[in-house]
Amino acid sequence: MDPIRWISLGLLMFCGLGWGAAVAIAKVATAGGVHPLGYVFWVAIIAALILTGICAVRRTWPGTSGIHLRYYVIIGGLRIVCANVVWYTTVKYIPAGALAVVLGLTPIFTYAISLALRMEQFAALRATGLSFGFVGVVFFVVPGEALPDQAMIPWLLFGLGAPLTYALANILIDRLRPETGNSLTLTTGMVWFGAVIMLPISLVAGAFHVPEFPPTAPDIAVLGHAIISGIAFFALFEMIRLSGPTYASQLNYIVTLTGVVSGIFFFNEAPTIWVWAGTACVLGGVALVNKRAENIG
């Protein structure tokens, strides 16, 4: 294996394991009393500082034109603010593994919305992936013994808003992407918007989190999640640059499985057969949705 492949594999594993474990880390923070609104702010501001440092080293900066600002507001509002508030809220009330599988629905929702808006052509194989994803959610919701407590079902359904919002952002990214700027600078601007907007929101809502000294477990969780996010964003850009977006799409499987496993190890979660079946359906659905038919003749 040539060095580039080894580097790409290392980046893939870091992003997959890091973002997968972040689900369990978020549960530690929110269960420990960190309000989701305050959590979003701290993760965003620390990640933004890390990304800004990388921009400084590379001597490239986020654009400040109206088109760039519109991109930061819309994409940052969807990905950094809305989606993260939903899943940081949800993770407190349902198993970390279950939420990891829910977040894994993002590619399936992306294809479904693209199909509805006629941005994608119908493909039987990929449409089958949509069905698999739907069945996976049914396995979580319908059987009474799928989750530890049926009171978790409304929270799981609420959590579907996170992959749905991520999917909307994925669709708009290409449409709104400015002609100037690279993925690093655009993401840096997007994360900065999330941090700037969440500061007053968390303060007005009385949800701002003041870290303690010495830091508590929730404080350490917030810091760890922020560092993982900042570095993983950069690692993702490098991986796509080295090996392309198709290679990077494998992240979905690693993130989902890592989230399930981390829930087992950190919180002694015991996924039922229905949860494992739902996980298999979601992963299978993602595999089919990500598969593009080859041109014949």
Secondary structure, DSSP 8 states (H G I E B T S, - for coil): --HHHHHHHHHHHHHHHHHHHHHHHHHHHHHTT--HHHHHHHHHHHHHHHHHHHHHHHT-----SHHHHHHHHHHHIIIIIIIHHHHHHHTTTS-HHHHHHHHTTHHHHHHHHHHHTTSS---HHHHHHHHHHHHHHHHHHSSTTSSS-GGGHHHHHHHTHHHHHHHHHHHHHHHH--SS--HHHHHHHHHHHHHHHHHHHHHHTT------SS--HHHHHHHHHHHHHHHHHHHHHHHHHHH-HHHHTTHHHHHHHHHHHHHHHHH-----HHHHHHHHHHHHHHHHHH-------
